[in-house]
């Protein structure tokens, strides 16, 4: 099987560890286990004593009950048996396509988005159709274009809400219109929701699972809950056939998630309100900093994000984005992601949910570089 290089991950792998100012990272500023215990009011010694006394078996093959109960709290209508745990959201996205997509299936995906959502089904021989998002529409899908692409027999519509890299957020009304389009052709709607709940306003973040019986939600502990190190994600759907297929395929490539990872994930979700309070505060304060910087910097512009942790910033210079980002990295230490990783030339993605000090320092370094040009 041939698959295109994963542009954004290859870029991150090559440069992330040496960055002076990492404003490419997309997780909300990560927490240590000590910080997690403090935030959630967990008894550290009791937790460690319990963990250290356990034999390191496979654990619960279909996911620890405490973890799955915690995941259910993030949705309105989800039950524990409607969850398949995975190795991160990247594992969940791959597993959905691996379990459901066959050669010739019509798959519709938006662009820009996380490359998995189009490159994986394409590699499996799907009839891939791209729905291009545009700056003039605020990076929201054109529903007339979607209707034209969603011919009878369409297998799946893939969306990302909030969007990576732009931070665009689809409303409940728009999601319901997408559901109606999917219903008209019998398609699944698979939604990568790894930034869900990180809104700029105090509103409930809708999930596709709560809106459509053939909706498939993907999420993880990495972005919203600042725990990328436990590599824990999930697939959630009411569709019993999808669950059955995912569990069957899971036996071939996953078996189970780590019992220690699931235990830490369960702790985090037991205090999900505390973590969300912390992380919403970070993204709101930091977006205000980024927004002021964009408004004060004449060489750049963007569509202000409505949710998530990322923004796509365009620059008014005739320099390819890989060259722009690489040269800036070497001259100033500022690390951002080239827009061409998302097929968006003359732009770069900023991850603004890092520490406040790192964001301020990183943006100052970008300004320094722009002033050299």
C-alpha positions in Angstrom: 0.0 0.0 0.0 1.3 3.4 -1.0 0.4 6.5 1.0 1.5 10.2 0.6 4.1 11.5 3.1 2.3 12.9 6.2 3.5 16.5 5.7 2.7 18.0 9.1 4.0 15.1 11.1 7.2 14.9 9.2 7.8 18.7 9.7 7.1 18.3 13.5 9.4 15.3 13.8 12.3 17.2 12.0 12.2 20.4 14.0 10.1 20.3 17.2 12.7 19.2 19.7 15.2 21.9 18.8 12.8 24.9 18.8 13.5 27.9 21.0 9.9 29.0 20.7 7.5 26.1 19.9 4.4 27.8 18.7 3.6 24.9 16.4 2.4 22.6 19.2 -1.4 22.0 19.0 -2.1 20.6 22.5 -3.1 22.9 25.3 0.0 23.4 27.5 0.7 19.9 28.8 0.3 19.0 32.5 2.5 16.7 34.6 0.9 13.8 36.5 1.5 15.8 39.7 -0.4 18.8 38.2 -3.2 16.4 37.1 -3.6 15.0 40.6 -3.6 18.5 42.1 -6.2 19.7 39.6 -8.5 16.7 40.1 -8.0 16.4 43.8 -6.6 12.8 43.4 -4.8 11.1 46.3 -1.4 10.6 44.7 -0.2 7.9 47.2 -3.4 6.0 47.0 -3.3 6.0 43.2 0.3 5.0 43.0 -0.2 2.3 45.6 -3.1 0.8 43.6 -1.1 1.0 40.3 2.1 -0.5 41.7 0.3 -3.4 43.2 -1.4 -4.4 39.9 -0.1 -7.0 37.6 0.7 -5.5 34.1 -1.8 -7.6 32.1 -3.7 -6.4 29.0 -6.3 -4.9 31.3 -9.8 -4.3 30.0 -9.6 -5.3 26.4 -12.5 -3.1 25.3 -11.5 -0.2 27.7 -11.5 0.4 31.4 -15.1 1.1 32.7 -14.0 4.2 34.6 -12.5 5.7 31.5 -15.5 4.9 29.3 -17.8 6.3 31.9 -15.7 9.5 31.9 -15.9 9.7 28.1 -19.7 9.4 28.2 -19.8 12.6 30.3 -18.5 14.6 27.3 -21.5 13.7 25.2 -25.3 13.9 25.7 -26.5 10.5 24.5 -23.4 8.2 24.5 -23.3 4.8 26.4 -20.1 3.0 27.4 -20.7 0.1 25.0 -20.7 2.7 22.1 -17.0 3.5 22.6 -13.9 1.9 21.2 -10.6 3.0 22.8 -7.6 3.6 20.6 -3.9 4.8 20.7 -4.7 8.5 20.4 -7.0 10.2 17.9 -4.6 9.4 15.1 -5.1 5.7 15.9 -8.8 6.3 16.0 -8.9 8.0 12.6 -6.8 5.3 11.0 -8.8 2.5 12.6 -12.1 3.9 11.3 -10.9 3.9 7.7 -9.2 0.5 8.2 -12.5 -0.9 9.5 -15.0 0.6 7.1 -13.4 1.8 3.8 -13.1 -0.4 0.8 -11.7 0.3 -2.7 -14.1 2.4 -4.8 -16.1 3.8 -1.8 -17.0 7.4 -2.3 -15.4 9.3 0.6 -15.8 13.1 0.9 -13.3 15.0 3.0 -12.7 18.7 3.6 -9.4 20.5 3.0 -7.6 22.0 4.8 -7.7 19.6 7.7 -5.6 16.9 9.3 -4.1 14.9 6.4 -5.3 11.5 7.8 -8.8 12.4 6.8 -8.0 12.3 3.1 -4.7 10.5 2.6 -5.7 7.3 4.4 -8.9 6.6 2.5 -7.2 7.6 -0.7 -4.5 5.0 0.0 -7.1 2.3 0.5 -8.4 2.9 -3.0 -11.4 5.1 -2.1 -13.1 7.4 -4.6 -11.9 10.5 -2.7 -13.6 13.8 -3.3 -12.3 17.0 -1.7 -14.4 19.8 -0.4 -12.1 22.8 -0.3 -12.7 25.4 2.4 -12.1 29.0 1.6 -11.0 32.1 3.5 -14.0 34.0 2.1 -16.4 31.6 3.8 -14.6 31.7 7.1 -13.2 28.2 6.3 -16.7 26.7 6.7 -18.0 24.1 4.2 -20.1 25.2 1.2 -23.1 23.0 1.6 -24.2 23.3 -2.0 -20.8 21.9 -3.0 -21.2 19.1 -0.5 -24.6 18.2 -1.9 -23.1 18.0 -5.4 -20.4 15.7 -4.2 -22.7 13.5 -2.1 -24.0 11.2 -4.8 -26.1 8.1 -4.0 -23.9 5.4 -2.5 -21.5 7.8 -0.8 -19.9 5.9 2.1 -18.7 8.7 4.4 -18.4 12.4 4.8 -15.3 13.4 6.8 -15.3 16.7 8.7 -13.2 18.3 11.5 -14.9 20.5 14.1 -13.3 22.7 15.4 -11.1 22.8 12.3 -7.4 22.2 12.3 -5.6 24.4 11.1 -8.0 27.3 10.9 -10.0 27.2 14.2 -13.3 27.5 12.3 -16.3 26.2 14.2 -19.4 24.7 12.6 -22.7 25.6 14.4 -25.3 23.1 15.3 -27.5 24.3 12.4 -24.6 23.6 9.9 -24.0 20.2 11.4 -27.6 19.3 11.1 -27.6 20.4 7.4 -24.6 18.1 6.9 -26.5 15.3 8.7 -29.5 15.8 6.3 -27.2 15.6 3.3 -25.6 12.4 4.7 -29.0 10.9 5.4 -30.1 11.6 1.8 -27.5 9.2 0.5 -27.1 6.9 3.5 -23.6 8.1 4.4 -21.7 8.1 7.7 -20.5 11.4 9.0 -17.1 11.0 10.6 -16.1 14.0 12.6 -12.6 14.5 14.1 -13.5 16.4 17.3 -10.1 16.5 19.0 -10.5 20.2 19.8 -14.1 20.0 20.9 -15.0 22.0 24.0 -12.1 24.5 23.5 -14.5 27.3 22.6 -14.0 31.1 23.0 -17.5 31.4 24.4 -19.3 29.5 27.1 -21.5 27.4 24.9 -22.1 23.6 24.6 -19.9 22.1 21.9 -22.1 19.8 19.8 -20.9 16.4 18.8 -21.9 14.6 15.6 -22.8 11.5 17.8 -25.5 13.4 19.5 -27.0 14.6 16.2 -27.0 11.5 13.9 -27.3 7.8 14.4 -24.6 7.2 11.8 -22.3 9.9 13.2 -18.8 8.8 14.3 -16.9 11.0 16.7 -13.1 10.8 17.2 -11.4 12.4 20.1 -8.6 12.0 22.6 -6.9 13.0 25.8 -4.1 14.9 23.9 -5.4 18.3 22.9 -8.3 19.3 25.1 -7.0 17.5 28.3 -3.2 18.2 27.8 -2.2 14.6 28.1 -0.7 13.7 24.8 1.9 11.5 26.6 -0.6 8.8 27.4 -1.5 8.2 23.8 -5.2 7.6 24.4 -8.1 8.3 22.1 -11.5 6.8 21.2 -14.1 6.2 18.5 -17.7 6.9 19.6 -20.9 6.1 17.7 -24.4 4.8 18.1 -24.1 2.6 15.0 -23.7 -1.0 16.2 -22.3 -2.2 12.9 -19.5 0.3 13.1 -18.7 -0.7 16.7 -18.7 -4.4 15.7 -16.4 -3.8 12.7 -14.0 -1.6 14.7 -13.8 -4.2 17.5 -13.2 -7.0 15.1 -10.4 -5.1 13.2 -9.0 -4.0 16.6 -8.0 -7.6 17.4 -5.6 -7.5 14.4 -3.8 -4.2 15.1 -4.4 -3.0 18.7 -5.8 -5.6 21.1 -6.0 -3.1 24.0 -4.8 0.2 25.2 -2.3 0.4 28.1 -3.9 -0.1 31.5 -1.7 2.6 33.1 -2.7 5.1 30.3 -6.4 4.3 30.8 -6.0 4.7 34.6 -4.5 8.2 34.1 -7.1 9.1 31.5 -9.9 8.1 33.9 -8.4 10.3 36.6 -8.4 13.2 34.1 -12.0 12.7 33.1 -13.1 12.4 36.7 -12.1 16.0 37.0 -12.9 17.0 33.4 -14.6 20.2 34.5 -11.4 21.4 36.2 -9.2 20.6 33.3 -11.6 22.3 30.9 -11.8 25.4 33.1 -8.0 25.6 33.0 -7.6 25.0 29.3 -10.4 27.3 28.2 -8.7 30.0 30.2 -5.4 29.4 28.4 -6.9 29.4 24.9 -9.0 32.5 25.5 -6.2 34.5 27.0 -3.7 33.4 24.4 -6.0 34.0 21.4 -6.4 37.6 22.6 -2.6 37.9 22.5 -2.4 36.3 19.0 -5.2 38.5 17.7 -3.5 41.7 18.9 -0.3 40.6 17.3 -2.0 39.9 13.9 -3.8 43.2 14.0 -0.5 45.0 14.8 1.6 43.2 12.2 1.0 44.7 8.7 2.6 41.7 6.8 0.0 39.1 8.1 -3.7 38.5 8.2 -6.0 35.6 9.2 -9.6 34.5 9.9 -9.8 34.7 13.7 -10.4 31.2 15.2 -13.6 30.5 16.9 -12.4 27.5 18.8 -9.5 25.0 19.2 -5.9 25.8 19.6 -4.7 26.6 16.1 -4.8 29.5 13.6 -3.8 29.8 10.0 -1.9 33.0 9.4 -1.3 34.3 5.9 1.7 36.5 5.0 2.0 39.0 2.2 5.4 37.9 0.9 6.3 35.9 -2.2 8.2 33.2 -0.3 7.1 29.5 -0.2 5.9 28.5 3.2 8.5 25.8 3.7 11.3 28.2 3.0 9.7 30.9 5.2 9.3 28.6 8.2 12.6 26.9 7.8 14.7 30.1 7.5 12.8 31.8 10.3 13.4 28.7 12.6 17.2 28.9 11.9 17.4 32.6 12.3 15.2 33.2 15.3 14.2 29.9 16.9 10.5 30.5 16.1 8.8 27.2 15.2 5.6 27.2 13.3 4.1 24.9 10.7 4.2 25.7 6.9 0.8 26.2 5.4 1.8 24.0 2.5 1.5 21.0 4.9 -2.2 21.7 4.5 -2.0 22.8 0.8 -2.4 26.4 1.9 0.5 28.4 0.4 1.9 31.6 1.8 0.7 30.9 5.3 1.7 29.2 8.5 -0.1 27.5 11.3 0.3 28.8 14.9 -0.5 26.7 17.9 -1.4 29.3 20.4 -2.3 27.1 23.5 1.3 26.9 24.7 2.4 28.8 27.8 1.7 32.5 27.6 5.4 33.3 27.8 6.3 31.0 25.0 3.6 32.5 22.7 4.7 36.0 23.4 8.4 35.1 22.8 7.5 33.2 19.6 5.4 35.9 18.1 8.1 38.5 18.9 10.6 36.2 17.0 8.2 36.0 14.0 8.1 39.8 14.0 11.9 39.9 14.2 12.1 37.7 11.1 9.4 39.6 9.2 11.4 42.8 9.8 14.5 41.3 8.2 12.7 40.6 4.9 
